[in-house]
Structures are given as C-alpha cells and as structure tokens.
Amino acid sequence: KDYRETADSPEALAGDDAVKAAQEYLDKALKELGKDEVALTLLCDSSDPAKPVAEYIQACASKLKGLNIELLPQEKANRLAKMKDHDFDIVLTGWIPDFSDPTAFLGLMTEGNAYNYGSYVSEAYDAKLAEAADAATPEERWTLLQEAEEILLDDDAVSGIYQMGGAVLQNPKVTGIDHHVFGVSNLYKNADVAE
C-alpha cells in the first residue's frame, strides 16, 4: 500500500476546532514570551501557486488574536538565497521527490542535510531514520518511517500545506509516454505515434 494510506493523517483537527486549538497554543506561547503579539515574516515566491497560498495562510493566521504574518514575496533565486542564509521566520517552499519512497521527504529534515533550511535537530528523529535504514524487513522499515514522521510532525518542524497536481490530455494515437508522480514527470524515449 501507499505510504500515506498506511500512516496516520497529519491533519488531526479541522475547522473551528483547529482555530480554537491554535489560539490556545498561541496564547500559551505569548504568555511564555511575555508578549501580547508576535509578528512573523512568511518568505515565499512572488508567483503562482506560492503567492496565493501564502496569502491564504496569512488570511487564516489573521483569525488568531496576537499573531501577525507579513508576506515577503521574492523571485525564486532570491528566496533560495535567503533560505540558504537562514534569513527567514517562516518559509513556503516545495519539494519534488526524485524517487518513490518516504525518505525522499523525511531525509530532508535530518541534522546536517543541506535542504534542512530551518536547522531542525532531533536526535530521536535521526535515530529513528537510521533504525529504519537498518530494518530487517520492509514492514519494520515502514513502521519505523511512520514513527519518525510522527516525531517530525509532533515537533512542528515542517507542515505539509498542499500538493500540486496536474492533468494530461493525450491523443490516443500517441503511446509509450511514461508518466511519473516523482522525479521527471514525463519520459518520451519510448513514445510512438500511430499513423
């Protein structure tokens, strides 16, 4: 089965319950910080689909008393430079895996990974991924990867916001195109057009 079908859903709350829970967490954080409000900058691309998604996140955050999210739209090269310099509060970025395995995403958040722009560090997370790499069976590996993901999500190190999709319109006379959901989306080396 697909990994996502066998792992717990990361979306435990929805709607009003999510807003209520977020407000409670924010109130607790503000109290610990001794502040009435916190302002954060959300670094994002200045083009679609990132900018409208960032605007949506900003609108959702505006429902919370004490949180102000300011958008910082940048051209992709500038956004990447800021990410590499760790010059952001929050960043909206994306990742397309180049192989079909949960570690194509989970491995990004290990300590020292060049793409771990938020500098997330968790010994328990790294240990769980190392344990999964040495698992005796595929089933044991899958379970360990799910446990690692739980650690990552519990720590709120990263949040999945949306998944891009696409549609393909293909002439029935064209055959042999390989469509992939990871890596290069279409391979044409075996393509053929019937007369």
N, CA, C and O atoms as a DFTB+ gen file, in Angstrom:
780 C
 N C O
     1  1       0.829      -1.189       0.000
     2  2       0.000       0.000       0.000
     3  2       0.868       1.246       0.000
     4  3       2.026       1.223       0.419
     5  1       0.287       2.320      -0.475
     6  2       0.983       3.599      -0.474
     7  2       1.272       4.033       0.961
     8  3       0.473       3.789       1.866
     9  1       2.415       4.674       1.159
    10  2       2.822       5.115       2.492
    11  2       1.746       5.963       3.161
    12  3       1.412       5.738       4.325
    13  1       1.203       6.931       2.435
    14  2       0.227       7.852       3.026
    15  2      -1.032       7.120       3.466
    16  3      -1.677       7.532       4.431
    17  1      -1.397       6.031       2.769
    18  2      -2.582       5.264       3.145
    19  2      -2.368       4.489       4.439
    20  3      -3.337       4.158       5.124
    21  1      -1.122       4.194       4.784
    22  2      -0.851       3.374       5.966
    23  2      -0.377       4.184       7.165
    24  3      -0.309       3.653       8.273
    25  1      -0.047       5.461       6.967
    26  2       0.404       6.314       8.077
    27  2      -0.770       7.134       8.591
    28  3      -1.729       7.385       7.861
    29  1      -0.690       7.550       9.846
    30  2      -1.722       8.418      10.396
    31  2      -1.775       9.721       9.617
    32  3      -0.759      10.199       9.113
    33  1      -2.960      10.283       9.525
    34  2      -3.122      11.553       8.833
    35  2      -2.564      12.672       9.703
    36  3      -2.868      12.730      10.894
    37  1      -1.756      13.562       9.134
    38  2      -1.213      14.664       9.934
    39  2      -2.245      15.723      10.289
    40  3      -1.984      16.582      11.131
    41  1      -3.418      15.673       9.657
    42  2      -4.449      16.673       9.918
    43  2      -5.410      16.153      10.975
    44  3      -6.456      15.595      10.643
    45  1      -5.067      16.331      12.239
    46  2      -5.893      15.818      13.330
    47  2      -7.090      16.727      13.614
    48  3      -8.134      16.247      14.055
    49  1      -6.957      18.003      13.373
    50  2      -8.022      18.964      13.655
    51  2      -8.436      19.663      12.375
    52  3      -7.650      19.780      11.435
    53  1      -9.661      20.120      12.347
    54  2     -10.130      20.866      11.182
    55  2     -11.139      21.913      11.620
    56  3     -11.742      21.810      12.688
    57  1     -11.311      22.919      10.779
    58  2     -12.340      23.929      11.009
    59  2     -12.167      24.699      12.298
    60  3     -11.059      25.076      12.678
    61  1     -13.314      24.930      12.977
    62  2     -13.316      25.725      14.205
    63  2     -12.457      25.109      15.298
    64  3     -11.834      25.830      16.077
    65  1     -12.416      23.766      15.363
    66  2     -11.593      23.110      16.379
    67  2     -10.120      23.457      16.187
    68  3      -9.393      23.665      17.158
    69  1      -9.684      23.518      14.930
    70  2      -8.284      23.842      14.646
    71  2      -7.975      25.276      15.056
    72  3      -6.926      25.541      15.643
    73  1      -8.879      26.200      14.752
    74  2      -8.662      27.606      15.111
    75  2      -8.622      27.754      16.625
    76  3      -7.774      28.469      17.160
    77  1      -9.533      27.080      17.315
    78  2      -9.571      27.138      18.787
    79  2      -8.273      26.587      19.382
    80  3      -7.678      27.195      20.272
    81  1      -7.840      25.420      18.876
    82  2      -6.607      24.817      19.380
    83  2      -5.403      25.707      19.077
    84  3      -4.528      25.872      19.927
    85  1      -5.351      26.280      17.874
    86  2      -4.242      27.171      17.513
    87  2      -4.214      28.389      18.422
    88  3      -3.139      28.817      18.842
    89  1      -5.372      28.955      18.732
    90  2      -5.425      30.122      19.613
    91  2      -4.928      29.764      21.005
    92  3      -4.219      30.551      21.633
    93  1      -5.296      28.579      21.493
    94  2      -4.834      28.145      22.813
    95  2      -3.311      27.992      22.842
    96  3      -2.661      28.425      23.793
    97  1      -2.747      27.380      21.806
    98  2      -1.287      27.239      21.731
    99  2      -0.610      28.596      21.624
   100  3       0.413      28.838      22.264
   101  1      -1.183      29.482      20.813
   102  2      -0.607      30.820      20.648
   103  2      -0.665      31.591      21.960
   104  3       0.311      32.240      22.337
   105  1      -1.792      31.531      22.660
   106  2      -1.919      32.231      23.949
   107  2      -0.865      31.733      24.943
   108  3      -0.256      32.522      25.665
   109  1      -0.662      30.417      24.967
   110  2       0.347      29.834      25.866
   111  2       1.747      30.329      25.479
   112  3       2.545      30.683      26.347
   113  1       2.038      30.352      24.182
   114  2       3.357      30.813      23.715
   115  2       3.565      32.288      24.037
   116  3       4.637      32.680      24.498
   117  1       2.549      33.100      23.797
   118  2       2.666      34.535      24.089
   119  2       2.897      34.769      25.575
   120  3       3.677      35.641      25.956
   121  1       2.223      33.996      26.409
   122  2       2.411      34.120      27.857
   123  2       3.850      33.785      28.237
   124  3       4.471      34.499      29.025
   125  1       4.386      32.680      27.666
   126  2       5.771      32.286      27.944
   127  2       6.752      33.359      27.491
   128  3       7.765      33.603      28.146
   129  1       6.439      34.005      26.351
   130  2       7.308      35.062      25.818
   131  2       7.108      36.405      26.518
   132  3       7.923      37.316      26.369
   133  1       6.020      36.524      27.284
   134  2       5.714      37.792      27.937
   135  2       5.308      38.866      26.935
   136  3       5.623      40.042      27.114
   137  1       4.606      38.457      25.878
   138  2       4.193      39.379      24.821
   139  2       2.690      39.286      24.584
   140  3       2.046      38.289      24.910
   141  1       2.157      40.357      24.008
   142  2       0.751      40.358      23.614
   143  2       0.577      39.967      22.152
   144  3      -0.507      39.566      21.730
   145  1       1.660      40.087      21.384
   146  2       1.586      39.818      19.954
   147  2       2.953      39.386      19.447
   148  3       3.986      39.779      19.988
   149  1       2.940      38.583      18.414
   150  2       4.169      38.209      17.735
   151  2       3.955      38.468      16.239
   152  3       2.900      38.164      15.682
   153  1       4.980      39.036      15.612
   154  2       4.937      39.299      14.172
   155  2       5.986      38.424      13.498
   156  3       7.148      38.402      13.903
   157  1       5.565      37.714      12.479
   158  2       6.457      36.830      11.739
   159  2       6.383      37.158      10.253
   160  3       5.348      37.595       9.750
   161  1       7.479      36.943       9.572
   162  2       7.528      37.155       8.127
   163  2       7.481      35.800       7.437
   164  3       8.203      34.873       7.805
   165  1       6.619      35.703       6.430
   166  2       6.488      34.478       5.638
   167  2       7.147      34.714       4.290
   168  3       6.622      35.440       3.446
   169  1       8.304      34.091       4.098
   170  2       9.047      34.165       2.847
   171  2       8.403      33.220       1.843
   172  3       8.128      32.063       2.160
   173  1       8.163      33.715       0.632
   174  2       7.524      32.886      -0.394
   175  2       7.927      33.381      -1.775
   176  3       8.504      34.458      -1.923
   177  1       7.612      32.578      -2.780
   178  2       7.808      33.016      -4.160
   179  2       6.784      34.090      -4.486
   180  3       5.719      34.154      -3.872
   181  1       7.115      34.931      -5.457
   182  2       6.221      36.012      -5.844
   183  2       5.274      35.603      -6.969
   184  3       4.549      36.443      -7.500
   185  1       5.274      34.330      -7.334
   186  2       4.440      33.869      -8.447
   187  2       3.510      32.750      -7.990
   188  3       3.591      32.274      -6.857
   189  1       2.624      32.340      -8.900
   190  2       1.706      31.238      -8.625
   191  2       2.456      29.915      -8.623
   192  3       3.437      29.791      -9.356
   193  1       2.059      28.940      -7.855
   194  2       0.940      28.956      -6.929
   195  2       1.321      29.437      -5.531
   196  3       0.455      29.534      -4.662
   197  1       2.593      29.737      -5.299
   198  2       3.059      30.049      -3.941
   199  2       2.433      31.324      -3.373
   200  3       1.998      31.330      -2.221
   201  1       2.379      32.385      -4.146
   202  2       1.888      33.652      -3.590
   203  2       0.439      33.549      -3.127
   204  3       0.142      33.981      -2.014
   205  1      -0.487      32.994      -3.929
   206  2      -1.854      32.862      -3.414
   207  2      -1.954      31.946      -2.199
   208  3      -2.777      32.181      -1.314
   209  1      -1.126      30.906      -2.147
   210  2      -1.127      30.023      -0.976
   211  2      -0.638      30.794       0.248
   212  3      -1.204      30.659       1.333
   213  1       0.402      31.595       0.082
   214  2       0.907      32.421       1.192
   215  2      -0.155      33.409       1.653
   216  3      -0.316      33.640       2.852
   217  1      -0.871      33.986       0.712
   218  2      -1.955      34.912       1.065
   219  2      -3.053      34.195       1.850
   220  3      -3.635      34.755       2.779
   221  1      -3.327      32.950       1.461
   222  2      -4.317      32.146       2.184
   223  2      -3.838      31.873       3.615
   224  3      -4.610      32.002       4.565
   225  1      -2.570      31.498       3.764
   226  2      -2.012      31.260       5.098
   227  2      -2.109      32.519       5.946
   228  3      -2.476      32.462       7.120
   229  1      -1.780      33.649       5.348
   230  2      -1.865      34.936       6.052
   231  2      -3.303      35.202       6.506
   232  3      -3.529      35.642       7.633
   233  1      -4.271      34.936       5.629
   234  2      -5.681      35.151       5.975
   235  2      -6.112      34.223       7.109
   236  3      -6.838      34.645       8.009
   237  1      -5.675      32.972       7.074
   238  2      -6.001      32.031       8.154
   239  2      -5.387      32.483       9.468
   240  3      -6.035      32.419      10.513
   241  1      -4.145      32.939       9.421
   242  2      -3.454      33.390      10.637
   243  2      -4.119      34.628      11.221
   244  3      -4.051      34.858      12.428
   245  1      -4.758      35.422      10.377
   246  2      -5.409      36.648      10.864
   247  2      -6.585      36.341      11.779
   248  3      -7.068      37.232      12.478
   249  1      -7.058      35.091      11.788
   250  2      -8.139      34.685      12.689
   251  2      -7.641      34.549      14.128
   252  3      -8.438      34.468      15.063
   253  1      -6.322      34.525      14.295
   254  2      -5.743      34.340      15.625
   255  2      -5.354      35.679      16.233
   256  3      -4.608      36.452      15.634
   257  1      -5.862      35.940      17.417
   258  2      -5.530      37.170      18.125
   259  2      -4.102      37.065      18.661
   260  3      -3.778      36.148      19.415
   261  1      -3.253      38.018      18.261
   262  2      -1.880      38.037      18.760
   263  2      -0.857      37.550      17.761
   264  3       0.324      37.449      18.095
   265  1      -1.276      37.242      16.535
   266  2      -0.350      36.779      15.513
   267  2      -0.491      37.640      14.274
   268  3      -1.586      37.812      13.740
   269  1       0.623      38.174      13.828
   270  2       0.644      38.979      12.607
   271  2       1.653      38.366      11.642
   272  3       2.845      38.291      11.940
   273  1       1.163      37.929      10.483
   274  2       2.025      37.349       9.458
   275  2       2.171      38.360       8.328
   276  3       1.185      38.768       7.714
   277  1       3.405      38.757       8.062
   278  2       3.701      39.657       6.940
   279  2       4.328      38.831       5.824
   280  3       5.225      38.023       6.062
   281  1       3.844      39.043       4.610
   282  2       4.388      38.300       3.467
   283  2       5.632      38.976       2.931
   284  3       5.723      40.203       2.897
   285  1       6.589      38.161       2.513
   286  2       7.799      38.650       1.858
   287  2       7.966      37.878       0.547
   288  3       8.774      36.953       0.465
   289  1       7.184      38.269      -0.495
   290  2       7.305      37.585      -1.785
   291  2       8.633      37.935      -2.456
   292  3       9.041      39.096      -2.492
   293  1       9.298      36.908      -2.984
   294  2      10.594      37.088      -3.636
   295  2      10.627      36.262      -4.920
   296  3       9.925      35.258      -5.039
   297  1      11.443      36.689      -5.870
   298  2      11.715      35.833      -7.014
   299  2      12.428      34.592      -6.484
   300  3      13.106      34.651      -5.458
   301  1      12.273      33.468      -7.183
   302  2      12.773      32.197      -6.671
   303  2      14.249      32.240      -6.284
   304  3      14.621      31.718      -5.233
   305  1      15.091      32.849      -7.107
   306  2      16.531      32.901      -6.805
   307  2      16.784      33.639      -5.492
   308  3      17.634      33.225      -4.703
   309  1      16.061      34.719      -5.256
   310  2      16.208      35.475      -4.002
   311  2      15.702      34.663      -2.814
   312  3      16.322      34.650      -1.751
   313  1      14.552      33.976      -3.006
   314  2      14.016      33.147      -1.922
   315  2      15.016      32.055      -1.549
   316  3      15.272      31.822      -0.367
   317  1      15.577      31.390      -2.551
   318  2      16.551      30.323      -2.275
   319  2      17.780      30.863      -1.558
   320  3      18.299      30.217      -0.648
   321  1      18.249      32.041      -1.957
   322  2      19.416      32.644      -1.291
   323  2      19.101      32.940       0.172
   324  3      19.929      32.691       1.048
   325  1      17.904      33.473       0.440
   326  2      17.509      33.757       1.828
   327  2      17.394      32.461       2.632
   328  3      17.763      32.416       3.805
   329  1      16.881      31.415       1.994
   330  2      16.765      30.132       2.686
   331  2      18.147      29.586       3.035
   332  3      18.362      29.117       4.153
   333  1      19.075      29.643       2.100
   334  2      20.434      29.136       2.346
   335  2      21.130      29.914       3.454
   336  3      21.953      29.370       4.190
   337  1      20.782      31.216       3.563
   338  2      21.358      32.058       4.617
   339  2      20.567      31.970       5.920
   340  3      20.908      32.634       6.900
   341  1      19.513      31.153       5.934
   342  2      18.631      31.021       7.100
   343  2      18.038      32.376       7.482
   344  3      17.866      32.677       8.664
   345  1      17.731      33.183       6.482
   346  2      17.219      34.539       6.678
   347  2      15.701      34.547       6.485
   348  3      15.200      35.113       5.513
   349  1      14.967      33.915       7.419
   350  2      13.515      33.875       7.347
   351  2      12.952      33.467       8.703
   352  3      13.629      32.828       9.510
   353  1      11.700      33.849       8.936
   354  2      10.971      33.342      10.103
   355  2      10.251      32.051       9.724
   356  3      10.386      31.018      10.380
   357  1       9.481      32.150       8.642
   358  2       8.746      31.013       8.093
   359  2       8.967      31.069       6.589
   360  3       9.060      32.153       6.012
   361  1       9.053      29.910       5.955
   362  2       9.232      29.895       4.502
   363  2       8.247      28.911       3.883
   364  3       8.032      27.813       4.398
   365  1       7.662      29.325       2.780
   366  2       6.807      28.449       1.989
   367  2       7.639      27.990       0.805
   368  3       7.981      28.778      -0.076
   369  1       7.952      26.730       0.799
   370  2       8.793      26.177      -0.256
   371  2       8.206      24.846      -0.688
   372  3       7.210      24.394      -0.123
   373  1       8.795      24.232      -1.656
   374  2       8.275      22.969      -2.145
   375  2       9.378      21.967      -2.385
   376  3      10.564      22.298      -2.369
   377  1       8.966      20.746      -2.605
   378  2       9.923      19.682      -2.858
   379  2       9.268      18.653      -3.762
   380  3       8.143      18.220      -3.512
   381  1       9.970      18.270      -4.803
   382  2       9.522      17.196      -5.684
   383  2      10.514      16.055      -5.509
   384  3      11.696      16.207      -5.817
   385  1      10.037      14.904      -5.013
   386  2      10.959      13.795      -4.782
   387  2      11.489      13.238      -6.095
   388  3      10.788      13.241      -7.107
   389  1      12.709      12.768      -6.077
   390  2      13.275      12.175      -7.284
   391  2      13.231      10.647      -7.244
   392  3      13.710       9.989      -8.168
   393  1      12.658      10.082      -6.177
   394  2      12.432       8.644      -6.111
   395  2      11.203       8.398      -5.239
   396  3      10.870       9.212      -4.377
   397  1      10.541       7.284      -5.467
   398  2       9.270       6.991      -4.812
   399  2       9.493       6.262      -3.493
   400  3       9.413       5.036      -3.425
   401  1       9.773       7.031      -2.452
   402  2       9.980       6.469      -1.121
   403  2       9.797       7.591      -0.105
   404  3      10.164       8.730      -0.390
   405  1       9.241       7.305       1.071
   406  2       9.061       8.343       2.092
   407  2      10.353       9.061       2.476
   408  3      10.316      10.225       2.876
   409  1      11.493       8.382       2.359
   410  2      12.753       9.025       2.744
   411  2      13.133      10.167       1.798
   412  3      13.996      10.982       2.126
   413  1      12.489      10.229       0.623
   414  2      12.731      11.354      -0.283
   415  2      12.283      12.664       0.360
   416  3      12.791      13.733       0.019
   417  1      11.331      12.581       1.292
   418  2      10.899      13.738       2.067
   419  2      11.503      13.718       3.469
   420  3      12.053      14.719       3.926
   421  1      11.400      12.583       4.143
   422  2      11.834      12.501       5.540
   423  2      13.325      12.778       5.705
   424  3      13.737      13.373       6.701
   425  1      14.131      12.355       4.744
   426  2      15.576      12.555       4.834
   427  2      15.992      14.016       4.817
   428  3      17.076      14.358       5.291
   429  1      15.141      14.881       4.274
   430  2      15.471      16.310       4.199
   431  2      15.650      16.943       5.575
   432  3      16.405      17.904       5.726
   433  1      14.962      16.410       6.567
   434  2      14.941      17.056       7.874
   435  2      15.959      16.491       8.855
   436  3      15.909      16.815      10.041
   437  1      16.874      15.661       8.391
   438  2      17.917      15.155       9.278
   439  2      18.956      16.247       9.536
   440  3      19.165      17.143       8.717
   441  1      19.589      16.144      10.683
   442  2      20.609      17.135      11.047
   443  2      21.728      17.140      10.009
   444  3      22.247      16.086       9.639
   445  1      22.089      18.316       9.549
   446  2      23.180      18.458       8.600
   447  2      22.776      18.342       7.143
   448  3      23.599      18.593       6.262
   449  1      21.519      17.964       6.856
   450  2      21.084      17.891       5.464
   451  2      21.084      19.288       4.867
   452  3      20.581      20.224       5.487
   453  1      21.635      19.439       3.684
   454  2      21.748      20.751       3.041
   455  2      20.398      21.412       2.806
   456  3      20.324      22.636       2.690
   457  1      19.327      20.623       2.733
   458  2      17.988      21.181       2.496
   459  2      17.201      21.388       3.780
   460  3      16.029      21.763       3.733
   461  1      17.817      21.154       4.910
   462  2      17.183      21.384       6.214
   463  2      17.361      22.858       6.574
   464  3      18.097      23.204       7.498
   465  1      16.666      23.717       5.822
   466  2      16.867      25.165       5.942
   467  2      16.457      25.720       7.299
   468  3      16.967      26.758       7.720
   469  1      15.555      25.052       7.978
   470  2      15.144      25.502       9.300
   471  2      16.054      25.034      10.412
   472  3      15.805      25.318      11.584
   473  1      17.111      24.316      10.054
   474  2      18.089      23.795      11.022
   475  2      17.435      22.952      12.110
   476  3      17.819      23.023      13.277
   477  1      16.450      22.159      11.721
   478  2      15.780      21.259      12.656
   479  2      16.774      20.201      13.133
   480  3      17.514      19.620      12.340
   481  1      16.776      19.965      14.449
   482  2      17.653      18.950      15.036
   483  2      16.840      18.132      16.032
   484  3      16.228      18.672      16.954
   485  1      16.847      16.828      15.825
   486  2      16.208      15.912      16.761
   487  2      16.982      14.601      16.738
   488  3      16.999      13.894      15.730
   489  1      17.615      14.291      17.849
   490  2      18.353      13.029      17.941
   491  2      17.409      11.845      17.776
   492  3      17.762      10.844      17.152
   493  1      16.200      11.963      18.340
   494  2      15.230      10.865      18.251
   495  2      14.806      10.642      16.800
   496  3      14.676       9.502      16.355
   497  1      14.594      11.722      16.073
   498  2      14.191      11.623      14.664
   499  2      15.299      10.991      13.827
   500  3      15.061      10.048      13.073
   501  1      16.511      11.522      13.969
   502  2      17.645      10.984      13.212
   503  2      17.882       9.510      13.544
   504  3      18.178       8.708      12.659
   505  1      17.749       9.161      14.827
   506  2      17.956       7.773      15.250
   507  2      16.885       6.856      14.640
   508  3      17.178       5.731      14.235
   509  1      15.648       7.351      14.580
   510  2      14.553       6.541      14.020
   511  2      14.782       6.302      12.530
   512  3      14.531       5.201      12.040
   513  1      15.253       7.310      11.805
   514  2      15.545       7.125      10.382
   515  2      16.722       6.164      10.177
   516  3      16.714       5.357       9.248
   517  1      17.724       6.253      11.041
   518  2      18.864       5.336      10.954
   519  2      18.414       3.908      11.249
   520  3      18.864       2.957      10.609
   521  1      17.531       3.776      12.213
   522  2      16.989       2.461      12.557
   523  2      16.185       1.895      11.373
   524  3      16.264       0.702      11.079
   525  1      15.424       2.748      10.706
   526  2      14.643       2.319       9.540
   527  2      15.560       1.864       8.409
   528  3      15.248       0.910       7.696
   529  1      16.685       2.545       8.249
   530  2      17.636       2.175       7.189
   531  2      18.215       0.789       7.416
   532  3      18.597       0.108       6.464
   533  1      18.283       0.368       8.677
   534  2      18.837      -0.947       9.013
   535  2      17.764      -1.978       9.337
   536  3      18.080      -3.047       9.859
   537  1      16.496      -1.679       9.037
   538  2      15.391      -2.586       9.386
   539  2      15.564      -3.939       8.706
   540  3      16.088      -4.033       7.596
   541  1      15.114      -4.980       9.393
   542  2      15.259      -6.343       8.888
   543  2      14.234      -6.677       7.806
   544  3      14.497      -7.500       6.930
   545  1      13.071      -6.040       7.869
   546  2      12.016      -6.342       6.888
   547  2      11.425      -5.036       6.351
   548  3      11.519      -3.997       7.004
   549  1      10.825      -5.090       5.178
   550  2      10.155      -3.893       4.647
   551  2       9.039      -3.392       5.562
   552  3       8.835      -2.184       5.689
   553  1       8.316      -4.314       6.198
   554  2       7.229      -3.921       7.104
   555  2       7.777      -3.167       8.319
   556  3       7.208      -2.159       8.738
   557  1       8.877      -3.659       8.876
   558  2       9.505      -2.984      10.024
   559  2      10.002      -1.597       9.607
   560  3       9.853      -0.627      10.351
   561  1      10.587      -1.513       8.427
   562  2      11.078      -0.222       7.908
   563  2       9.929       0.774       7.793
   564  3      10.055       1.929       8.199
   565  1       8.811       0.318       7.238
   566  2       7.641       1.187       7.046
   567  2       7.166       1.742       8.387
   568  3       6.904       2.937       8.518
   569  1       7.059       0.858       9.382
   570  2       6.616       1.267      10.718
   571  2       7.580       2.281      11.320
   572  3       7.143       3.269      11.910
   573  1       8.874       2.056      11.181
   574  2       9.873       2.984      11.727
   575  2       9.818       4.338      11.016
   576  3       9.995       5.376      11.653
   577  1       9.580       4.336       9.724
   578  2       9.439       5.601       8.990
   579  2       8.208       6.363       9.463
   580  3       8.244       7.587       9.588
   581  1       7.125       5.649       9.725
   582  2       5.920       6.296      10.255
   583  2       6.176       6.881      11.640
   584  3       5.684       7.964      11.958
   585  1       6.932       6.180      12.453
   586  2       7.284       6.691      13.789
   587  2       8.173       7.929      13.674
   588  3       8.022       8.873      14.449
   589  1       9.088       7.929      12.721
   590  2       9.930       9.112      12.500
   591  2       9.064      10.297      12.079
   592  3       9.246      11.411      12.570
   593  1       8.128      10.054      11.173
   594  2       7.240      11.131      10.723
   595  2       6.439      11.709      11.890
   596  3       6.235      12.920      11.965
   597  1       5.989      10.852      12.791
   598  2       5.247      11.323      13.969
   599  2       6.100      12.277      14.802
   600  3       5.605      13.298      15.279
   601  1       7.368      11.951      14.976
   602  2       8.278      12.835      15.721
   603  2       8.374      14.190      15.020
   604  3       8.256      15.237      15.656
   605  1       8.585      14.158      13.715
   606  2       8.722      15.375      12.920
   607  2       7.478      16.246      13.036
   608  3       7.581      17.457      13.237
   609  1       6.307      15.634      12.910
   610  2       5.057      16.394      12.969
   611  2       4.754      16.872      14.379
   612  3       4.236      17.975      14.557
   613  1       5.072      16.052      15.396
   614  2       4.861      16.490      16.783
   615  2       5.730      17.697      17.126
   616  3       5.326      18.566      17.899
   617  1       6.923      17.741      16.543
   618  2       7.828      18.872      16.771
   619  2       7.459      20.090      15.925
   620  3       8.040      21.160      16.101
   621  1       6.508      19.940      15.015
   622  2       6.107      21.018      14.098
   623  2       7.293      21.587      13.339
   624  3       7.370      22.794      13.107
   625  1       8.208      20.724      12.958
   626  2       9.391      21.170      12.216
   627  2       9.037      21.558      10.793
   628  3       9.695      22.407      10.191
   629  1       8.006      20.943      10.260
   630  2       7.579      21.191       8.885
   631  2       6.097      20.849       8.804
   632  3       5.611      19.971       9.517
   633  1       5.388      21.550       7.932
   634  2       3.962      21.271       7.749
   635  2       3.655      21.158       6.270
   636  3       4.033      22.027       5.484
   637  1       2.978      20.098       5.892
   638  2       2.515      19.962       4.519
   639  2       1.313      20.868       4.308
   640  3       0.329      20.773       5.041
   641  1       1.382      21.736       3.325
   642  2       0.306      22.689       3.081
   643  2      -0.570      22.243       1.919
   644  3      -1.796      22.227       2.029
   645  1       0.044      21.891       0.835
   646  2      -0.720      21.452      -0.322
   647  2       0.154      20.579      -1.204
   648  3       1.379      20.559      -1.084
   649  1      -0.508      19.864      -2.086
   650  2       0.196      19.021      -3.043
   651  2      -0.260      19.438      -4.430
   652  3      -1.456      19.489      -4.716
   653  1       0.693      19.731      -5.274
   654  2       0.350      20.113      -6.633
   655  2      -0.051      18.882      -7.429
   656  3       0.397      17.770      -7.149
   657  1      -0.880      19.092      -8.397
   658  2      -1.313      18.017      -9.267
   659  2      -1.325      18.506     -10.700
   660  3      -1.054      19.675     -10.975
   661  1      -1.627      17.642     -11.565
   662  2      -1.689      18.019     -12.969
   663  2      -2.565      17.050     -13.729
   664  3      -2.881      15.962     -13.248
   665  1      -2.945      17.451     -14.897
   666  2      -3.753      16.608     -15.774
   667  2      -3.041      16.512     -17.115
   668  3      -2.341      17.433     -17.536
   669  1      -3.233      15.391     -17.767
   670  2      -2.602      15.164     -19.059
   671  2      -3.694      14.825     -20.075
   672  3      -4.523      13.945     -19.843
   673  1      -3.682      15.518     -21.175
   674  2      -4.556      15.202     -22.297
   675  2      -3.663      14.607     -23.371
   676  3      -2.765      15.271     -23.889
   677  1      -3.918      13.353     -23.697
   678  2      -3.031      12.655     -24.617
   679  2      -3.843      12.053     -25.753
   680  3      -4.844      11.373     -25.528
   681  1      -3.405      12.309     -26.953
   682  2      -4.025      11.742     -28.141
   683  2      -3.903      10.221     -28.072
   684  3      -2.820       9.708     -27.788
   685  1      -4.993       9.488     -28.325
   686  2      -4.915       8.024     -28.248
   687  2      -3.956       7.406     -29.272
   688  3      -3.566       6.246     -29.133
   689  1      -3.579       8.163     -30.285
   690  2      -2.607       7.655     -31.262
   691  2      -1.182       7.684     -30.718
   692  3      -0.286       7.053     -31.279
   693  1      -0.972       8.419     -29.621
   694  2       0.359       8.525     -29.013
   695  2       0.461       7.489     -27.892
   696  3      -0.367       7.455     -26.982
   697  1       1.470       6.664     -27.975
   698  2       1.686       5.631     -26.955
   699  2       3.134       5.687     -26.476
   700  3       3.983       6.335     -27.089
   701  1       3.394       4.999     -25.376
   702  2       4.763       4.852     -24.901
   703  2       5.294       5.991     -24.061
   704  3       6.475       5.983     -23.713
   705  1       4.469       6.980     -23.717
   706  2       4.928       8.053     -22.823
   707  2       4.815       7.532     -21.392
   708  3       3.755       7.055     -20.987
   709  1       5.888       7.620     -20.636
   710  2       5.888       7.210     -19.235
   711  2       5.574       8.416     -18.367
   712  3       6.318       9.397     -18.363
   713  1       4.465       8.341     -17.625
   714  2       4.065       9.410     -16.712
   715  2       4.472       9.005     -15.290
   716  3       4.167       7.899     -14.843
   717  1       5.157       9.903     -14.589
   718  2       5.638       9.622     -13.230
   719  2       5.079      10.632     -12.246
   720  3       4.848      11.789     -12.600
   721  1       4.861      10.204     -11.022
   722  2       4.418      11.113      -9.964
   723  2       5.601      11.637      -9.159
   724  3       5.418      12.423      -8.229
   725  1       6.808      11.210      -9.506
   726  2       8.007      11.686      -8.827
   727  2       9.093      11.865      -9.876
   728  3       9.012      11.306     -10.970
   729  1      10.111      12.650      -9.533
   730  2      11.217      12.880     -10.462
   731  2      10.740      13.580     -11.722
   732  3       9.876      14.454     -11.659
   733  1      11.291      13.206     -12.855
   734  2      10.889      13.783     -14.134
   735  2       9.465      13.330     -14.418
   736  3       9.185      12.132     -14.401
   737  1       8.554      14.275     -14.681
   738  2       7.146      13.930     -14.789
   739  2       6.802      13.084     -16.015
   740  3       5.949      12.201     -15.926
   741  1       7.445      13.334     -17.148
   742  2       7.148      12.575     -18.356
   743  2       8.437      12.169     -19.056
   744  3       9.357      12.972     -19.213
   745  1       8.483      10.916     -19.469
   746  2       9.610      10.434     -20.264
   747  2       9.088      10.056     -21.643
   748  3       8.107       9.323     -21.774
   749  1       9.759      10.567     -22.665
   750  2       9.284      10.390     -24.035
   751  2      10.153       9.438     -24.853
   752  3       9.923       9.290     -26.053
   753  1      11.133       8.795     -24.246
   754  2      12.075       7.992     -25.022
   755  2      11.401       6.810     -25.739
   756  3      11.905       6.343     -26.760
   757  1      10.272       6.327     -25.215
   758  2       9.560       5.209     -25.851
   759  2       8.295       5.658     -26.584
   760  3       7.481       4.832     -26.995
   761  1       8.140       6.965     -26.743
   762  2       6.922       7.490     -27.376
   763  2       6.841       7.078     -28.839
   764  3       7.845       6.985     -29.546
   765  1       5.600       6.834     -29.264
   766  2       5.368       6.452     -30.650
   767  2       4.013       7.043     -31.077
   768  3       3.079       7.121     -30.279
   769  1       3.928       7.451     -32.334
   770  2       2.693       7.998     -32.865
   771  2       2.192       7.071     -33.964
   772  3       2.881       6.835     -34.956
   773  1       0.978       6.547     -33.771
   774  2       0.392       5.656     -34.782
   775  2      -0.082       6.470     -35.978
   776  3      -0.533       7.605     -35.823
   777  1       0.020       5.897     -37.159
   778  2      -0.433       6.565     -38.403
   779  2      -1.935       6.556     -38.481
   780  3      -2.506       7.066     -39.445
